[in-house]
Amino acid sequence: MKYGLIGYPIAHSKSPELFRAAYPDNPEMTYDLIEEDDFERAYRRFEKDYEAVNVTAPFKGDAFRKVDIADTIARELYAVNILKKKDGKIYGYNSDFWALKKMLAPYAQPGKRTKVLVIGCGGAAKAAALAALKLRMSVTVANRDFRKAREFCFTGGGMIPVRLEQAAELAGQMDILIYTLPLRTDLVDRLPLEGRVVVEPNYKDPCLREMCEAAGATYISGMDWLGEQAIAGYQLMTGIEPDAVRVKACCALTK
């Protein structure tokens, strides 16, 4: 049974390593990197050779448009990170959402609306914002392209869009900061981190880890998110429960 990851560029991806950790005793289950800069070419390889695949940037929207049946969360996000063949149809799921919802749940405060600032409005940001919203948190989305943030917040309902230049000032009012921009910006040095929960999906080149340690902030890394996403996603892809302990241990080794 063949599984894999579609995206570009993905040579740095930890997904094959996590898959081997998830299913250490099943050599017949393989996991490949399907690295193509053209989604249609990658999708044809999936159709021809694979049972199911993960999908990463920049193709989650393209994947959504291909599915015959998308789950509820994928429909809300217009993004899919799992494609699976089943009963002659292509099913689409979004495990980014479920991973972050699980990690944020301990910070939901009964009787009080936890305040969350999501910085960015790409696929990871949207999954994070929706996860927080479903936990009844108060969600603000800051993005350089304000129109994009406004459109997403209108679609999701109950979220507040703001311009990126407002993020540093608003961050001081927040309980949780979710920084999803792929690169370090000058905003990073102006974020008040002390006493806050900080989530950074970028596990390749994180820019907030050391600052959070110095400020005494609670830091949730991209590897933490990737591990939870893998645990949820690999079960959906294969129908077999993964070895969650080994997956998390693998993530801890690569932080």
C-alpha positions as CSV (number, residue, x, y, z in Angstrom):
1,M,0.0,0.0,0.0
2,K,1.5,3.3,-1.1
3,Y,1.1,6.6,0.6
4,G,2.8,10.0,0.1
5,L,3.0,13.7,0.3
6,I,2.2,16.2,-2.5
7,G,3.8,19.7,-2.3
8,Y,6.6,21.9,-3.5
9,P,9.2,22.3,-2.2
10,I,9.1,19.3,0.2
11,A,12.7,17.8,0.2
12,H,12.9,18.9,3.9
13,S,9.7,17.2,4.9
14,K,9.7,15.1,8.1
15,S,6.5,13.2,6.9
16,P,8.2,10.0,5.7
17,E,10.1,9.8,8.9
18,L,6.9,10.2,11.0
19,F,5.1,7.7,8.8
20,R,7.8,5.1,9.5
21,A,7.5,5.9,13.2
22,A,3.7,5.5,13.0
23,Y,3.8,2.1,11.4
24,P,7.2,0.5,12.3
25,D,6.1,-3.1,11.8
26,N,4.4,-2.8,8.4
27,P,7.1,-2.7,5.7
28,E,4.4,-3.1,3.0
29,M,3.1,0.4,3.8
30,T,5.4,2.9,2.1
31,Y,5.4,6.7,2.0
32,D,7.0,8.8,-0.7
33,L,7.6,12.5,-1.4
34,I,5.7,13.5,-4.6
35,E,7.6,16.7,-5.2
36,E,6.1,18.5,-8.3
37,D,5.8,22.2,-9.0
38,D,2.7,21.4,-11.0
39,F,-0.3,20.1,-9.0
40,E,-2.0,18.4,-12.0
41,R,1.1,16.3,-12.6
42,A,1.3,15.4,-8.9
43,Y,-2.4,14.6,-8.8
44,R,-2.1,12.2,-11.7
45,R,0.7,10.3,-9.9
46,F,-1.7,10.0,-6.9
47,E,-4.5,8.7,-9.1
48,K,-2.2,6.1,-10.7
49,D,-0.1,4.8,-7.8
50,Y,-1.3,5.8,-4.3
51,E,-4.0,4.8,-1.8
52,A,-4.0,8.2,-0.1
53,V,-1.7,11.3,0.2
54,N,-1.1,14.2,2.4
55,V,-1.1,17.6,0.6
56,T,0.9,20.6,1.7
57,A,1.7,24.1,0.4
58,P,1.0,25.4,-2.1
59,F,-1.7,22.9,-3.2
60,K,-4.3,22.6,-0.4
61,G,-6.8,24.7,-2.3
62,D,-6.1,22.8,-5.6
63,A,-6.7,19.5,-3.7
64,F,-10.0,20.8,-2.3
65,R,-11.2,21.5,-5.9
66,K,-10.5,17.9,-6.9
67,V,-12.4,16.0,-4.3
68,D,-15.7,14.3,-4.8
69,I,-16.6,14.5,-1.1
70,A,-15.0,16.8,1.4
71,D,-15.6,16.7,5.2
72,T,-17.3,19.6,7.0
73,I,-14.1,21.3,8.1
74,A,-12.5,21.1,4.7
75,R,-15.6,22.7,3.2
76,E,-15.4,25.5,5.7
77,L,-11.7,26.1,5.0
78,Y,-11.8,25.4,1.2
79,A,-8.6,23.5,1.8
80,V,-7.7,19.8,1.9
81,N,-4.5,18.2,3.3
82,I,-5.5,14.6,2.8
83,L,-6.8,12.9,-0.4
84,K,-8.1,9.4,-0.1
85,K,-9.5,6.9,-2.6
86,K,-12.7,5.2,-1.3
87,D,-15.5,3.5,-3.1
88,G,-14.5,4.8,-6.5
89,K,-14.5,8.4,-5.2
90,I,-11.9,10.9,-3.9
91,Y,-12.5,12.0,-0.3
92,G,-10.9,15.1,1.2
93,Y,-10.0,15.9,4.8
94,N,-8.2,18.6,6.8
95,S,-6.3,17.3,9.7
96,D,-4.5,20.6,10.4
97,F,-7.6,21.8,12.1
98,W,-8.0,18.7,14.3
99,A,-4.4,18.8,15.4
100,L,-4.5,22.4,16.5
101,K,-7.9,22.1,18.1
102,K,-6.5,19.3,20.3
103,M,-3.5,21.4,21.3
104,L,-5.5,24.6,22.0
105,A,-8.3,22.8,24.0
106,P,-6.4,22.9,27.3
107,Y,-6.2,26.7,27.1
108,A,-10.0,27.3,26.6
109,Q,-11.1,28.9,29.8
110,P,-14.6,28.1,31.1
111,G,-16.6,31.3,31.7
112,K,-14.1,33.4,29.9
113,R,-13.5,33.9,26.1
114,T,-9.8,33.2,25.5
115,K,-8.5,35.8,23.1
116,V,-6.5,34.6,20.1
117,L,-4.5,36.6,17.5
118,V,-3.7,34.7,14.3
119,I,-1.0,36.4,12.3
120,G,-1.3,35.5,8.6
121,C,-4.1,34.1,6.5
122,G,-2.7,31.1,4.6
123,G,-3.8,27.5,5.0
124,A,-2.3,27.0,8.5
125,A,-3.6,30.3,9.7
126,K,-7.1,29.5,8.6
127,A,-7.1,26.1,10.2
128,A,-5.8,27.6,13.4
129,A,-8.4,30.4,13.4
130,L,-11.2,28.0,12.8
131,A,-10.0,25.6,15.5
132,A,-9.9,28.4,18.0
133,L,-13.4,29.6,17.0
134,K,-14.8,26.1,17.4
135,L,-13.4,26.1,21.0
136,R,-15.5,29.3,21.6
137,M,-12.4,31.5,21.7
138,S,-12.4,35.1,20.5
139,V,-10.4,35.2,17.3
140,T,-8.7,38.1,15.5
141,V,-6.9,37.6,12.2
142,A,-4.1,40.0,11.1
143,N,-2.9,39.9,7.6
144,R,-1.0,42.2,5.2
145,D,-3.7,41.7,2.6
146,F,-6.6,43.0,4.6
147,R,-9.2,42.0,2.0
148,K,-8.1,38.4,2.2
149,A,-8.5,38.4,6.0
150,R,-11.8,40.1,5.8
151,E,-13.2,37.6,3.3
152,F,-12.0,34.7,5.4
153,C,-13.5,36.1,8.6
154,F,-16.8,36.8,6.9
155,T,-16.9,33.2,5.7
156,G,-16.0,31.7,9.1
157,G,-18.2,34.1,11.0
158,G,-17.5,35.5,14.4
159,M,-13.8,36.4,13.7
160,I,-12.4,39.9,13.5
161,P,-10.1,40.9,10.6
162,V,-7.3,43.6,11.1
163,R,-4.4,44.9,9.2
164,L,-0.9,43.4,9.9
165,E,0.4,46.7,11.2
166,Q,-2.1,46.5,14.1
167,A,-0.9,43.1,15.2
168,A,1.9,44.3,17.7
169,E,-0.5,46.6,19.6
170,L,-3.3,44.1,19.7
171,A,-1.0,41.3,20.8
172,G,-0.8,42.8,24.2
173,Q,-4.5,42.2,24.7
174,M,-4.3,38.5,23.7
175,D,-3.9,35.2,25.6
176,I,-2.7,33.2,22.6
177,L,-0.6,34.3,19.6
178,I,-0.4,32.1,16.5
179,Y,2.4,33.3,14.1
180,T,2.0,31.6,10.8
181,L,4.0,33.8,8.5
182,P,6.7,31.7,6.7
183,L,9.5,34.2,7.4
184,R,10.7,36.4,10.2
185,T,9.5,39.9,10.0
186,D,10.1,43.1,12.0
187,L,6.8,42.4,13.7
188,V,8.5,39.5,15.7
189,D,10.6,41.9,17.8
190,R,7.5,43.9,18.8
191,L,5.3,41.1,20.0
192,P,4.8,40.9,23.8
193,L,5.3,37.3,24.6
194,E,5.6,37.1,28.3
195,G,2.8,35.1,29.9
196,R,1.3,34.1,26.6
197,V,0.8,30.9,24.7
198,V,2.6,31.1,21.4
199,V,2.1,28.8,18.4
200,E,4.4,28.7,15.5
201,P,3.6,26.2,12.7
202,N,7.0,26.7,10.9
203,Y,9.2,23.8,12.0
204,K,11.9,24.3,9.3
205,D,13.0,27.8,10.3
206,P,11.2,28.9,13.5
207,C,11.9,32.4,14.7
208,L,10.1,32.6,18.0
209,R,11.3,29.6,20.1
210,E,14.3,31.3,21.8
211,M,12.4,34.5,22.3
212,C,9.6,32.6,24.0
213,E,12.0,30.7,26.2
214,A,13.6,34.0,27.3
215,A,10.2,35.6,28.0
216,G,8.8,32.6,29.8
217,A,6.0,32.1,27.3
218,T,4.4,28.7,26.6
219,Y,5.7,27.7,23.1
220,I,3.9,25.2,20.8
221,S,6.2,24.4,18.0
222,G,5.6,23.4,14.4
223,M,6.9,19.9,15.2
224,D,4.3,19.6,17.9
225,W,1.6,20.6,15.4
226,L,3.1,18.3,12.7
227,G,3.1,15.3,15.1
228,E,-0.6,15.8,16.1
229,Q,-1.5,16.3,12.4
230,A,0.3,13.1,11.5
231,I,-1.4,11.1,14.2
232,A,-4.8,12.2,13.1
233,G,-4.0,12.2,9.4
234,Y,-2.3,8.8,9.1
235,Q,-5.3,7.1,10.7
236,L,-7.6,8.8,8.2
237,M,-5.3,7.8,5.3
238,T,-4.7,4.2,6.3
239,G,-7.7,3.2,8.4
240,I,-5.1,1.9,10.9
241,E,-4.3,3.4,14.3
242,P,-0.8,4.8,14.2
243,D,1.8,4.4,17.0
244,A,1.2,7.8,18.6
245,V,4.0,7.4,21.2
246,R,6.6,6.8,18.6
247,V,5.4,9.7,16.4
248,K,5.6,12.1,19.3
249,A,9.0,10.7,20.3
250,C,10.2,11.2,16.7
251,C,9.0,14.8,16.8
252,A,10.7,15.5,20.1
253,L,14.0,14.3,18.7
254,T,13.9,16.7,15.7
255,K,12.9,19.9,17.7
